[in-house]
């Protein structure tokens, strides 16, 4: 293994220490796991794959409304209470 040094905020260090204690592993092990997860996502989710996944969702959900393209601002404002 290669030794490296990182800087964490006080809150990050505190929460990481608590999580490590709960899981009975070192803080370094949790950091390695997080890095592995980040690298796995980056490698396995290419831009093309993300586009394909997004396109596969098109048309999968229905709102029951027929005028969404005309009144989308009004519907959003209604949901967020800003109209």
C-alpha positions as CSV (number, residue, x, y, z in Angstrom):
1,X,0.0,0.0,0.0
2,X,1.0,3.6,-0.6
3,X,0.9,5.9,2.4
4,X,-0.8,9.2,1.7
5,X,-2.1,12.2,3.6
6,X,-5.4,13.9,3.3
7,X,-7.1,16.8,5.1
8,X,-10.6,16.5,6.5
9,X,-12.9,19.0,8.1
10,X,-13.4,18.5,11.8
11,X,-16.9,17.3,11.1
12,X,-15.8,14.8,8.5
13,X,-13.1,13.4,10.8
14,X,-15.5,13.1,13.7
15,X,-18.2,11.3,11.7
16,X,-15.6,9.1,9.9
17,X,-14.1,8.1,13.3
18,X,-17.6,7.3,14.7
19,X,-18.5,5.3,11.6
20,X,-15.2,3.4,11.8
21,X,-15.9,2.5,15.4
22,X,-19.4,1.3,14.7
23,X,-18.2,-0.9,11.8
24,X,-15.1,-2.0,13.7
25,X,-12.7,-1.0,10.9
26,X,-10.1,1.7,10.6
27,X,-10.8,5.2,9.2
28,X,-8.3,4.3,6.4
29,X,-10.4,1.3,5.4
30,X,-13.5,3.5,5.1
31,X,-11.5,5.9,2.9
32,X,-10.3,3.1,0.7
33,X,-13.8,1.8,0.3
34,X,-15.1,5.2,-0.6
35,X,-12.3,5.6,-3.2
36,X,-13.1,2.2,-4.6
37,X,-16.7,3.1,-5.0
38,X,-15.8,6.4,-6.7
39,X,-13.5,4.7,-9.1
40,X,-15.9,1.9,-9.9
41,X,-18.6,4.4,-10.7
42,X,-16.3,6.5,-12.9
43,X,-15.1,3.5,-14.9
44,X,-18.4,1.7,-15.3
45,X,-20.6,4.6,-16.1
46,X,-19.4,6.2,-19.3
47,X,-21.2,9.2,-20.8
48,X,-22.6,7.0,-23.5
49,X,-24.0,4.5,-20.9
50,X,-25.6,7.3,-18.9
51,X,-27.2,8.7,-22.1
52,X,-28.6,5.2,-22.9
53,X,-29.9,4.8,-19.4
54,X,-31.6,8.2,-19.5
55,X,-33.1,7.5,-22.9
56,X,-34.5,4.2,-21.7
57,X,-36.6,6.1,-19.2
58,X,-38.2,8.3,-21.8
59,X,-41.9,7.6,-21.9
60,X,-41.9,5.2,-19.0
61,X,-43.9,7.5,-16.7
62,X,-47.3,9.2,-17.2
63,X,-48.7,12.2,-15.3
64,X,-52.2,12.0,-16.7
65,X,-51.9,15.6,-17.9
66,X,-52.0,16.4,-21.6
67,X,-50.8,20.0,-21.5
68,X,-47.5,19.6,-19.7
69,X,-45.4,21.2,-22.5
70,X,-47.7,24.2,-22.5
71,X,-48.1,24.7,-18.7
72,X,-45.0,23.2,-17.2
73,X,-44.0,26.4,-15.4
74,X,-47.5,26.6,-13.8
75,X,-47.3,23.0,-12.7
76,X,-43.8,23.4,-11.2
77,X,-44.9,26.6,-9.4
78,X,-47.9,24.8,-8.0
79,X,-45.7,22.0,-6.7
80,X,-43.2,24.4,-5.2
81,X,-45.8,26.9,-4.0
82,X,-44.4,29.9,-5.9
83,X,-47.1,30.9,-8.4
